[in-house]
Amino acid sequence: MLFGFLPVLIYAVATGALRREHWKHAHHFLVMSLLATALYYFAFAKGTALLDTSIAGMLGGAIPLFTFLCAWLFLRSEQLTQLKTLGISLGFLGIVVVAKPWSAQGGIDLNGVIYMILGSLSVGCSFVYAKRFIIPLGLPAVALTTYQTGLALALLAIVTPFHGIGAVFDDTHAWVGLVFGLGLLGTGAAYLAYYFIVDALGALAASAVTYIPPVVALLIGWWLGEPVTASAWVAIALILVGVALVQLSSNGRIASTRLKASST
């Protein structure tokens, strides 16, 4: 978080994007720092520590499902059609297949599953909150990213145990991945893109960018030698098909609305 925040802060200061009057919206920045960053990062970090890479990645693929549910509840811009209901049902069935609550073998840590679902719910809600409350403010994306990551950094510092953290810098691959992968790209650049995509495409369409990570995580887990069972492939298929059905139904409604508008 720190290595994502600092370069964005420097750029924001250099370009004059930060303004004192922005802080009248501090409550919105705080909510976004919780939903899209602090709670999301914390839950995913705890979840991935308890689960295999492939399992954690698959559960992360449920983000668009939670985004749709939040959009349906709070934006009232989404209608719960039969196709979307089918998609949501398939998606959550995939989550159940991953968790295997009926299994007595204890192969999957249910605490890890809960953490991943909590993280997916958190970031899913953030897309909707950003669309409804943040984008209409018309603030520069670099300013929004600076406020969000700065507040999240402070929040995470409160709950993060720093004992032994220096060991990360004893391994070159670890600190390079931390600074450049998770920091500069995975946090700083990612949140700049986040606000641009939500503004350009809307909450539900923007959440579609989370299609790719579950598949990548599954392949990485297989490459690392983690057990990837047939049920795992069934689960990822259910989640992605469910998300696709929700997305296609929404895209069809948007296209129909635009066609009607252009014909009048």
Residue pairs with C-beta under 8 A, 6 or more apart in sequence:
1 37
1 41
1 149
1 152
1 153
1 156
1 183
1 187
2 153
2 183
3 178
3 179
3 180
3 182
3 183
3 184
3 187
3 188
4 149
4 182
4 183
4 184
4 186
4 187
4 188
4 189
4 190
4 191
5 146
5 149
5 150
5 153
5 187
5 188
7 184
7 188
8 142
8 145
8 146
8 149
8 188
8 191
8 192
9 146
9 150
11 17
11 142
12 18
12 140
12 142
12 143
12 145
12 146
15 142
17 140
17 142
17 143
17 146
18 143
18 146
19 143
22 139
22 143
22 147
25 137
25 139
26 147
28 129
28 133
28 134
28 137
29 144
29 147
29 148
29 151
30 151
31 129
31 133
32 126
32 129
32 130
32 134
32 144
32 148
33 147
33 148
33 149
33 150
33 151
33 152
33 155
34 122
34 152
34 155
35 122
35 123
35 125
35 126
35 129
36 122
36 123
36 126
36 130
36 148
36 191
36 194
37 148
37 149
37 152
37 191
38 151
38 152
38 155
38 156
39 118
39 119
39 122
40 119
40 122
40 123
40 126
41 119
41 152
41 156
42 119
42 156
42 159
43 115
43 116
43 118
43 119
43 122
44 56
44 60
44 115
44 116
44 119
46 112
46 115
47 56
47 59
47 112
47 113
47 114
47 115
47 116
47 118
47 119
48 56
48 112
48 116
49 112
50 109
50 111
50 112
50 115
51 59
51 108
51 109
51 112
51 113
51 116
52 221
52 226
52 227
53 217
53 220
53 221
53 224
53 226
54 217
54 218
54 220
54 221
54 222
54 226
54 228
54 232
55 98
55 108
55 112
55 113
55 221
55 232
56 112
56 116
56 217
57 213
57 214
57 215
57 216
57 217
57 218
57 220
57 221
58 94
58 98
58 214
58 217
58 218
58 232
58 235
58 236
58 239
59 95
59 98
59 113
59 116
59 117
59 120
59 214
60 116
60 119
60 120
60 210
60 213
60 214
60 217
61 210
61 211
61 213
61 214
61 236
61 239
61 240
61 243
62 91
62 92
62 94
62 95
62 117
62 120
62 124
62 239
62 243
63 120
63 123
63 124
63 207
63 210
64 124
64 204
64 207
64 208
64 210
64 211
64 243
64 246
64 247
65 87
65 88
65 91
65 92
65 120
65 124
65 239
65 242
65 243
65 246
66 120
66 121
66 123
66 124
66 125
67 124
67 125
67 127
67 128
67 203
67 204
67 207
68 78
68 84
68 88
68 204
68 207
68 246
68 250
69 88
69 124
70 124
70 125
70 127
70 128
70 203
71 77
71 78
71 127
71 128
71 131
71 203
71 204
72 78
72 79
72 80
74 128
74 132
75 128
75 131
75 132
75 203
77 202
78 84
78 204
78 250
79 253
81 249
83 245
83 246
83 248
83 249
84 245
84 246
84 249
84 250
86 242
86 245
87 241
87 242
87 243
87 244
87 245
87 246
87 249
88 242
88 246
89 242
90 238
90 239
90 241
90 242
90 245
91 238
91 239
91 242
91 243
91 246
92 242
93 238
93 242
94 234
94 235
94 236
94 237
94 238
94 239
94 242
95 113
95 117
95 235
95 239
97 231
97 234
97 235
97 238
98 108
98 113
98 232
98 235
99 108
99 110
99 113
100 107
100 108
100 231
101 110
124 207
127 198
127 203
127 204
127 206
127 207
128 203
130 194
130 195
130 198
130 203
131 198
131 202
131 203
134 144
134 195
134 198
135 195
135 198
135 199
141 192
141 195
141 196
141 199
142 192
144 191
144 195
145 188
145 191
145 192
145 194
145 195
148 191
149 187
149 188
149 191
168 174
168 175
168 178
169 175
194 206
197 206
197 209
198 206
200 206
204 246
204 247
204 250
205 247
205 250
205 251
208 243
208 247
211 240
211 243
211 244
214 236
214 239
214 240
215 236
215 240
218 228
218 232
218 233
218 236
221 228
222 228
